[in-house]
Amino acid sequence: MSKTSLFFCFFLITSIAFYAQRERVEYLPTFDKKPLHYGFYLGINQNDFKLNLRESSITDANITVEATAGFNVGLIADLRLHKNLNLRLEPGLVSNSKRILFNHLSTSTNPQDSIREIGSTYLHVPLVFKFSTDRYKNMRPYLLAGASYDYNFSSNEANQDDNSAGQFRMKTHNFMYEVGIGVDFYLYYFKFSPSIRGVFAFNNEIKYDDDPNSQWTAPINFMGTRGIFLNFAFE
C-alpha cells in the first residue's frame, strides 16, 4: 500500500463519517469535560528510510529502499489541559518490513550481498499534543504534534556479526517527531477518531559495520525512519 493510498483511505473514511453526522441528536455531550480518559487504537503504516549519502571509498554507491505496509496497535491515555488542548500518551507496537537495495553490489558474485531484508517490530511511545477546534454537532477536527521514543526489538545492535556476515544492524533506541490531522466523531457509545500522521526520525538509526570502508555502510551519512501512520482510535 502506497502513501497515496493511505491518504485516500483517511479522506474516504472521514468523508463517510462526516455525511453520517446528519443526525441532530448530540451524542456524548459531556465526554470532553473528563479530566482523563482512555482508549485504544488500531492502524496501518508505511515506513521507509530517509537516506543521505556521503563521500566515501565507495565511489559508485547507489542505495534505495523498498517499503511495505505494516500494522500498529496501542493504548491511549488522554489528559485534558484546556477545552481545546489535550496531552496524549499513546504506547503501542508497530510492525513493518523494508528492503534495502545496494544497487552498486548488484554485479557481485553473491547476489545476496546487494539485498538486506529488514523486518522490524518497535515499541512506539508517542507523547503528543492534540489541538482541537470547538465541537460542531457530533464532530471535531484536530491537529497533532509531538515526539516519540522507539525501542527496536529487531535492531541486532549487540550482534557481533555485521554485513560482511550478512547481518544488517540498526540502533535499538531511537527518537522521532510526528505531526498529523484527524477528526473526532461522537457516536452513541464511544468516540471514533481516524487520524493520519507523519513520523520522522531525529537520530541516525544505522549501526555502522566494523570496517570503515564497508561497501554497505560507509556511503551512508544518515538513515532515519520516515513513515505515514493511519490510526483508528476508539475512546
C-alpha positions in Angstrom: 0.0 0.0 0.0 1.4 3.4 -1.0 1.4 6.6 1.0 -1.1 8.0 -1.6 -3.4 5.0 -0.7 -3.2 5.8 3.0 -4.2 9.4 2.4 -7.1 8.3 0.2 -8.3 5.8 2.8 -8.2 8.5 5.5 -10.2 11.0 3.5 -12.7 8.4 2.3 -13.4 7.2 5.9 -13.6 10.8 7.1 -16.0 11.8 4.3 -18.3 8.8 5.0 -18.3 9.6 8.7 -19.0 13.2 8.0 -22.0 12.5 5.9 -23.2 10.2 8.7 -23.3 13.1 11.1 -26.7 14.5 9.8 -28.4 13.1 12.9 -29.4 16.1 15.1 -29.0 14.3 18.4 -25.8 15.2 20.1 -24.0 12.1 21.4 -21.7 12.1 24.5 -22.3 15.8 25.3 -20.0 15.7 28.4 -17.3 13.4 27.1 -14.7 16.1 26.5 -15.1 17.5 30.0 -13.5 14.5 31.6 -10.0 15.4 33.0 -8.7 12.0 32.0 -9.9 9.2 29.7 -8.6 6.1 28.0 -8.9 4.3 24.7 -7.1 2.2 22.2 -6.2 2.4 18.5 -5.6 0.1 15.5 -4.0 1.1 12.3 -1.7 0.6 9.3 1.5 2.2 8.4 4.1 2.5 5.7 7.7 3.2 6.9 10.8 3.6 4.9 14.1 5.3 5.5 15.4 8.8 4.6 18.9 8.2 3.2 21.6 10.7 2.8 24.9 9.5 1.3 28.4 10.9 1.8 31.7 10.8 0.1 33.5 7.5 0.8 35.8 4.9 -0.7 32.7 3.5 -2.4 32.6 6.0 -5.3 29.7 4.4 -7.2 27.3 4.0 -4.2 23.7 3.6 -5.1 21.3 2.6 -2.3 17.5 2.5 -2.4 14.7 1.4 0.0 11.5 -0.5 -0.7 8.9 -0.4 2.0 5.7 -2.5 2.6 2.6 -1.8 4.7 2.7 -2.8 8.3 0.3 -2.5 11.3 0.2 -0.7 14.6 -1.9 -1.2 17.7 -1.8 0.6 21.1 -3.4 2.2 24.1 -4.4 5.9 24.7 -4.3 7.9 27.9 -5.7 11.4 27.3 -5.2 14.3 29.7 -7.4 17.4 29.3 -5.3 20.6 29.7 -7.8 23.1 28.2 -11.1 22.8 26.3 -9.1 22.9 23.1 -5.9 21.2 24.2 -5.1 17.7 25.3 -1.9 15.8 26.1 -1.9 12.2 24.9 0.3 9.2 25.7 -0.1 6.5 23.1 2.2 3.5 23.7 1.9 0.7 21.2 3.5 -1.8 18.9 4.5 -1.1 15.3 5.5 -3.8 12.9 6.7 -3.4 9.3 9.4 -4.6 6.9 11.7 -2.9 4.5 14.1 -4.0 1.8 17.4 -2.1 1.3 18.9 -2.5 -2.2 22.6 -1.9 -2.6 22.5 -1.4 -6.3 26.3 -0.9 -6.6 26.7 -4.5 -5.5 24.2 -6.0 -7.9 27.0 -7.5 -10.0 28.6 -9.2 -7.0 29.3 -12.9 -7.3 27.0 -13.4 -4.4 23.5 -11.9 -5.2 22.6 -11.8 -1.5 25.3 -9.1 -1.0 23.0 -6.5 -2.7 19.9 -7.0 -0.6 19.1 -6.7 3.1 15.6 -7.6 4.4 14.7 -5.6 7.4 11.8 -6.8 9.4 11.2 -4.6 12.4 9.0 -4.6 15.5 9.0 -1.4 17.6 7.7 -0.3 21.0 6.4 3.1 19.9 5.7 5.6 22.7 4.4 9.0 21.4 3.7 11.9 23.7 1.6 14.3 21.6 -0.4 17.5 22.0 -3.9 17.4 20.4 -5.2 20.8 19.3 -9.0 20.6 18.7 -11.5 23.0 17.3 -14.7 23.7 19.1 -17.2 20.8 18.6 -19.7 21.0 15.8 -22.6 18.7 16.4 -21.0 15.2 16.5 -17.7 16.0 15.0 -14.5 17.9 16.0 -11.4 18.2 13.8 -7.9 18.4 15.4 -4.2 18.7 14.8 -1.5 16.5 16.4 2.2 17.4 17.2 4.7 15.7 19.5 7.7 13.4 19.9 8.1 9.7 20.4 10.6 7.1 21.6 11.0 3.9 19.6 12.6 0.7 21.0 13.6 -1.5 18.1 13.2 -5.2 19.2 14.8 -6.3 15.9 17.8 -3.9 15.8 20.6 -6.5 16.3 22.7 -3.7 17.6 24.5 -6.0 20.0 25.2 -8.6 17.3 28.9 -9.1 16.7 28.3 -10.0 13.1 27.9 -7.2 10.6 27.1 -7.0 6.8 30.3 -9.0 6.0 28.4 -11.9 7.6 25.1 -10.9 6.1 23.8 -9.1 9.2 22.4 -5.5 8.8 22.4 -3.7 12.2 20.4 -0.8 13.5 20.3 1.1 16.7 17.9 -0.1 19.4 16.9 3.3 20.9 15.5 6.0 18.5 13.6 9.3 18.8 11.0 10.7 16.4 8.9 13.7 15.9 5.4 13.4 14.5 2.6 15.7 13.2 -0.9 14.8 12.0 -4.5 15.7 11.5 -7.7 13.9 12.4 -11.4 14.2 13.3 -13.4 13.1 16.4 -16.8 11.6 15.6 -19.1 11.2 18.6 -21.2 8.1 18.3 -23.8 6.7 20.7 -21.5 4.6 22.9 -18.0 5.9 22.1 -15.9 8.4 20.2 -14.3 7.3 16.9 -11.2 9.2 15.7 -9.5 8.5 12.4 -6.2 10.3 12.1 -3.2 10.4 9.7 0.3 11.4 10.8 3.8 11.6 9.6 6.6 10.2 11.7 10.3 11.3 11.2 13.5 10.2 13.0 15.7 12.7 14.8 18.7 10.4 15.0 20.7 8.3 12.7 19.5 4.7 13.1 22.2 2.8 11.3 24.9 0.8 13.2 28.0 1.0 11.1 30.0 -2.0 10.1 33.3 -2.6 11.8 35.2 -2.0 8.5 35.2 1.8 7.9 35.3 1.1 4.2 32.3 -1.3 4.3 30.5 -1.4 0.9 27.2 -1.4 2.8 27.5 1.3 5.5 30.5 3.5 4.5 28.5 5.5 1.9 25.6 6.3 4.4 25.7 9.6 6.2 22.2 9.4 7.7 19.5 6.7 7.7 16.3 7.6 9.6 12.7 6.4 9.7 10.1 8.4 7.8 6.6 7.0 7.7 2.9 7.5 7.4 0.5 6.2 10.1 -3.2 5.8 9.6 -4.8 5.2 13.0 -8.4 4.5 14.1 -8.9 5.4 17.7 -11.8 4.2 19.9 -12.2 6.2 23.2 
